[in-house]
Amino acid sequence: MENKMLQKNWNPWSIIIGMAVVMTAIAMLHQQLA
């Protein structure tokens, strides 16, 4: 893995999608623990 790959994939959409995935995972964990 080179820094070029990280810079090339670094865009707002990847951040938005990543945050959405994290929030969804947390919500699922809360439902299972509840």
Stockholm file with secondary structure:
# STOCKHOLM 1.0

chainA/1-34         MENKMLQKNWNPWSIIIGMAVVMTAIAMLHQQLA
#=GR chainA/1-34 SS CCHHHHHHHCSHHHHHHHHHHHHHHHHHHHHHHC
#=GC SS_cons        CCHHHHHHHCSHHHHHHHHHHHHHHHHHHHHHHC
//
